[in-house]
Amino acid sequence: MALITQPLQACGLVESSWVRASGAASFERHTHDEYVLGANLWGNERIWLDGRTLEVPVGAITLYNPLAVQASEFAAEGVEYISLHLAPEALEQVARENNLKYFSSAPCFEQGVFQDAGLYRAIVDFARSDDALAADREEALLALLGLLLERPSGPLGEQSDALRQTVQCMRDTPHARLTLDELSALAGLSKYHFVRCFKKATGLAPLQYHMQLRLSEARRRLRSGVHPGEVAQGLGFYDQSHFINAFRRVMGMTPHHYWQAFRAPGRG
């Protein structure tokens, strides 16, 4: 299996990459802090989302809200797709400045696999604007966000207050090695019931979920220019190998490759 992720945009609000996988490949269950939009250019992808397994044909888009737990696997003949990570503040800012919609918080969209020719084209156009003038890239981004904001809203999460409290604790402590004893006590549940309820609500066991939040924080620090070695140490990974393997399973590239993409000339 060969999985090649080519970073494209790195402009602060949007991060995009062009992914090519030859042979069977997969991303295990994981999550991101951003909205994740995908456009399938070639090949077949199968995703896991909200307890459902869905097929992603050529020409379809995928859409995930921030912190949605997802997984992907690709057919043996390979696949090629564009993946965009959109910062929630980008949508809020565009909506506010252009009176498109009012959101008291980051919008929550209907998630899954969709046929939307306009949004598909906008994703491709934005990815291909990587070498264009700044004004052209901005225009492509605004066109993309405008179409996204027209998408139907989805239901709000059904996590209980107790689970939200533990998730917030995880978000506040990406550097810590939390234990089930600590988290279940915070939720006021036995370890058995806590793990069962948390996995039912999110699709991941609590410590797996915390690892995903740690990796999201790792991406943020790498984007800001912190060296991968410092990131690994600051987030409490056992060693560089542990950090590299965990990061690559989610992002399809090493932390050093990701860090270098944001140090390239001309990146914002």
C-alpha positions as a printed NumPy array, in Angstrom:
array([[  0.   ,   0.   ,   0.   ],
       [  1.25 ,   3.479,  -0.87 ],
       [ -0.489,   6.561,   0.48 ],
       [  0.775,   9.899,  -0.838],
       [ -0.551,  13.099,   0.688],
       [  0.522,  16.276,  -1.105],
       [ -0.092,  19.387,   1.027],
       [ -1.523,  22.255,  -0.996],
       [ -2.986,  25.263,   0.781],
       [ -1.767,  26.279,   4.218],
       [ -3.448,  29.626,   4.603],
       [ -4.583,  29.558,   8.235],
       [ -8.307,  29.159,   7.636],
       [ -8.123,  26.246,   5.212],
       [ -5.678,  23.388,   4.863],
       [ -5.972,  21.235,   1.768],
       [ -4.22 ,  18.173,   0.42 ],
       [ -4.369,  15.964,  -2.646],
       [ -4.323,  12.315,  -1.6  ],
       [ -3.426,   9.349,  -3.797],
       [ -3.591,   5.789,  -2.473],
       [ -2.47 ,   2.782,  -4.503],
       [ -3.473,  -0.612,  -3.188],
       [ -5.692,  -1.158,  -0.179],
       [ -5.275,   1.643,   2.367],
       [ -7.239,   2.914,   5.33 ],
       [ -7.503,   5.524,   8.058],
       [ -8.652,   4.12 ,  11.391],
       [-11.269,   5.927,  13.485],
       [-10.138,   9.461,  14.229],
       [-11.392,  13.023,  14.544],
       [-10.381,  16.603,  13.709],
       [-11.048,  20.025,  15.189],
       [-12.109,  21.369,  11.784],
       [-14.823,  20.712,   9.237],
       [-13.505,  18.131,   6.794],
       [-14.657,  18.256,   3.165],
       [-13.624,  15.689,   0.59 ],
       [-14.064,  15.358,  -3.175],
       [-13.568,  11.869,  -4.607],
       [-11.748,  12.204,  -7.933],
       [-11.138,   8.549,  -8.724],
       [-11.652,   5.124,  -7.127],
       [-13.98 ,   3.917,  -4.388],
       [-13.875,   4.84 ,  -0.726],
       [-15.887,   3.356,   2.123],
       [-16.374,   5.442,   5.275],
       [-17.604,   4.78 ,   8.789],
       [-19.567,   7.646,  10.353],
       [-22.165,   7.808,  13.136],
       [-22.387,   4.02 ,  13.285],
       [-23.042,   3.746,   9.544],
       [-20.907,   2.387,   6.725],
       [-21.278,   4.434,   3.532],
       [-19.869,   4.116,   0.016],
       [-18.246,   7.172,  -1.606],
       [-18.408,   6.923,  -5.412],
       [-16.425,   9.026,  -7.868],
       [-17.827,  12.555,  -8.044],
       [-19.266,  12.489,  -4.523],
       [-18.344,  14.72 ,  -1.597],
       [-17.941,  13.83 ,   2.055],
       [-18.664,  16.276,   4.861],
       [-17.809,  15.94 ,   8.564],
       [-18.439,  18.413,  11.381],
       [-15.674,  19.268,  13.87 ],
       [-14.925,  16.394,  16.282],
       [-16.991,  13.899,  14.277],
       [-15.421,  10.457,  14.537],
       [-14.807,   8.915,  11.133],
       [-12.849,   6.147,   9.425],
       [-12.018,   5.387,   5.781],
       [-10.869,   2.472,   3.698],
       [-10.032,   2.457,   0.   ],
       [-10.489,  -0.163,  -2.697],
       [ -7.491,  -2.236,  -3.789],
       [ -7.316,  -0.493,  -7.175],
       [ -6.569,   2.775,  -5.364],
       [ -8.214,   6.152,  -4.947],
       [ -7.513,   9.84 ,  -5.481],
       [ -9.286,  12.624,  -3.638],
       [ -8.991,  16.163,  -2.322],
       [ -9.34 ,  16.775,   1.411],
       [-10.022,  20.193,   2.932],
       [ -9.857,  21.059,   6.62 ],
       [-11.83 ,  24.246,   7.291],
       [-11.394,  26.163,  10.515],
       [-14.777,  26.799,  12.194],
       [-13.913,  30.483,  12.581],
       [-13.62 ,  30.763,   8.797],
       [-17.286,  29.905,   8.353],
       [-18.398,  32.118,  11.224],
       [-16.376,  35.044,   9.882],
       [-17.662,  34.743,   6.309],
       [-21.26 ,  34.319,   7.467],
       [-21.004,  37.319,   9.809],
       [-19.276,  39.643,   7.355],
       [-21.609,  38.846,   4.467],
       [-24.915,  38.455,   6.329],
       [-25.297,  34.942,   4.934],
       [-26.628,  33.253,   8.056],
       [-26.715,  33.913,  11.759],
       [-24.935,  31.369,  13.924],
       [-24.73 ,  31.686,  17.692],
       [-21.943,  29.103,  17.451],
       [-20.146,  27.177,  14.73 ],
       [-22.755,  25.669,  12.364],
       [-23.526,  21.966,  12.44 ],
       [-24.189,  20.449,   9.008],
       [-25.794,  17.255,   7.849],
       [-22.879,  14.817,   7.643],
       [-22.127,  11.97 ,   5.28 ],
       [-21.815,  11.332,   1.548],
       [-23.547,  13.632,  -0.929],
       [-23.914,  14.317,  -4.625],
       [-23.47 ,  18.082,  -4.94 ],
       [-21.926,  19.066,  -8.277],
       [-21.504,  22.731,  -7.344],
       [-19.682,  22.091,  -4.079],
       [-17.604,  19.319,  -5.681],
       [-16.461,  21.741,  -8.383],
       [-15.711,  24.426,  -5.782],
       [-13.501,  22.018,  -3.805],
       [-11.542,  21.103,  -6.939],
       [-11.233,  24.737,  -8.022],
       [ -9.934,  25.795,  -4.631],
       [ -7.364,  22.985,  -4.543],
       [ -6.17 ,  23.927,  -8.021],
       [ -5.799,  27.58 ,  -7.025],
       [ -2.697,  26.705,  -5.013],
       [ -0.399,  28.451,  -7.481],
       [ -2.806,  31.278,  -8.306],
       [ -2.678,  34.88 ,  -7.172],
       [ -3.814,  35.615,  -3.63 ],
       [ -6.941,  37.382,  -4.915],
       [ -7.883,  34.329,  -6.987],
       [ -7.361,  32.008,  -4.029],
       [ -9.529,  34.252,  -1.86 ],
       [-12.258,  34.266,  -4.506],
       [-12.16 ,  30.465,  -4.755],
       [-12.343,  30.164,  -0.965],
       [-15.314,  32.526,  -0.678],
       [-17.163,  30.64 ,  -3.423],
       [-16.514,  27.378,  -1.589],
       [-17.617,  28.658,   1.822],
       [-20.724,  30.266,   0.348],
       [-21.86 ,  26.93 ,  -1.089],
       [-21.039,  25.109,   2.138],
       [-23.139,  27.53 ,   4.166],
       [-26.122,  26.64 ,   1.962],
       [-25.909,  22.992,   3.042],
       [-28.719,  21.684,   5.323],
       [-28.165,  21.828,   9.065],
       [-27.685,  18.624,  11.001],
       [-28.85 ,  17.586,  14.483],
       [-26.827,  18.722,  17.456],
       [-24.846,  16.113,  19.311],
       [-26.638,  14.034,  21.896],
       [-23.83 ,  13.789,  24.436],
       [-24.875,  14.206,  28.04 ],
       [-23.545,  17.047,  30.162],
       [-21.33 ,  14.542,  31.982],
       [-19.711,  13.376,  28.749],
       [-19.316,  16.956,  27.501],
       [-17.503,  17.743,  30.731],
       [-15.046,  14.902,  30.204],
       [-14.498,  15.929,  26.56 ],
       [-13.737,  19.478,  27.713],
       [-11.258,  18.079,  30.24 ],
       [ -9.577,  16.165,  27.415],
       [ -9.439,  19.289,  25.254],
       [ -7.908,  21.285,  28.115],
       [ -5.182,  18.704,  28.812],
       [ -3.71 ,  17.46 ,  25.5  ],
       [ -0.328,  17.084,  27.223],
       [ -1.607,  14.796,  29.986],
       [ -1.913,  11.021,  30.12 ],
       [ -5.408,  10.826,  31.524],
       [ -6.735,   7.641,  33.106],
       [-10.146,   6.002,  32.987],
       [-10.348,   6.397,  36.764],
       [ -9.98 ,  10.185,  36.466],
       [-12.416,  10.565,  33.59 ],
       [-15.11 ,   8.244,  34.907],
       [-14.958,  10.004,  38.287],
       [-15.417,  13.344,  36.505],
       [-18.444,  11.93 ,  34.685],
       [-19.835,  10.411,  37.884],
       [-20.067,   6.944,  36.308],
       [-18.438,   3.585,  36.856],
       [-15.606,   2.844,  34.454],
       [-17.75 ,   0.216,  32.716],
       [-20.697,   2.561,  32.154],
       [-18.461,   5.483,  31.272],
       [-16.61 ,   3.598,  28.526],
       [-19.869,   2.135,  27.213],
       [-21.679,   5.517,  27.115],
       [-18.697,   7.409,  25.717],
       [-18.106,   4.969,  22.88 ],
       [-21.808,   4.906,  22.037],
       [-21.856,   8.729,  21.859],
       [-18.614,   9.281,  19.953],
       [-17.634,   6.027,  18.251],
       [-14.314,   5.897,  20.126],
       [-13.286,   4.729,  23.571],
       [-12.35 ,   7.644,  25.892],
       [ -8.562,   7.255,  25.791],
       [ -8.627,   6.767,  22.014],
       [-10.653,   9.975,  21.725],
       [ -8.154,  11.835,  23.89 ],
       [ -5.36 ,  10.631,  21.619],
       [ -7.185,  12.156,  18.653],
       [ -7.439,  15.501,  20.46 ],
       [ -3.723,  15.32 ,  21.252],
       [ -2.997,  14.753,  17.56 ],
       [ -5.195,  17.722,  16.626],
       [ -3.174,  19.858,  19.026],
       [ -0.005,  18.44 ,  17.475],
       [ -1.166,  19.638,  14.05 ],
       [ -1.85 ,  23.106,  15.445],
       [  1.638,  23.335,  16.981],
       [  3.338,  22.01 ,  13.856],
       [  1.495,  24.591,  11.757],
       [  2.763,  27.327,  14.059],
       [  6.35 ,  26.228,  13.406],
       [  7.167,  24.15 ,  16.497],
       [  9.663,  21.39 ,  15.676],
       [  8.191,  17.853,  15.669],
       [ 10.561,  16.76 ,  18.424],
       [  9.35 ,  19.545,  20.708],
       [  5.726,  18.757,  19.855],
       [  6.16 ,  15.093,  20.77 ],
       [  7.802,  15.969,  24.069],
       [  5.324,  18.721,  24.926],
       [  2.323,  16.451,  24.333],
       [  3.656,  13.585,  26.408],
       [  4.304,  10.976,  23.729],
       [  6.503,   8.115,  24.884],
       [  9.031,   8.66 ,  22.105],
       [  9.365,   9.958,  18.544],
       [  8.368,   6.605,  17.045],
       [  5.107,   6.564,  19.006],
       [  4.29 ,  10.098,  17.869],
       [  5.227,   9.477,  14.215],
       [  3.16 ,   6.297,  13.943],
       [  0.078,   7.806,  15.62 ],
       [  0.269,  10.956,  13.48 ],
       [  0.766,   9.084,  10.214],
       [ -2.237,   6.814,  10.844],
       [ -4.482,   9.892,  10.941],
       [ -2.826,  12.287,   8.491],
       [ -1.192,   9.925,   5.989],
       [  2.186,  11.663,   6.429],
       [  4.838,  12.041,   9.098],
       [  4.87 ,  15.006,  11.505],
       [  8.12 ,  16.202,   9.893],
       [  6.547,  16.187,   6.413],
       [  3.545,  18.099,   7.757],
       [  5.778,  20.617,   9.569],
       [  7.869,  21.149,   6.461],
       [  4.755,  21.856,   4.349],
       [  4.1  ,  24.939,   6.468],
       [  7.702,  26.121,   6.231],
       [  7.786,  26.081,   2.42 ],
       [  8.285,  29.437,   0.645],
       [  5.074,  31.266,  -0.102],
       [  2.985,  29.51 ,   2.559],
       [  0.818,  31.796,   4.674]])
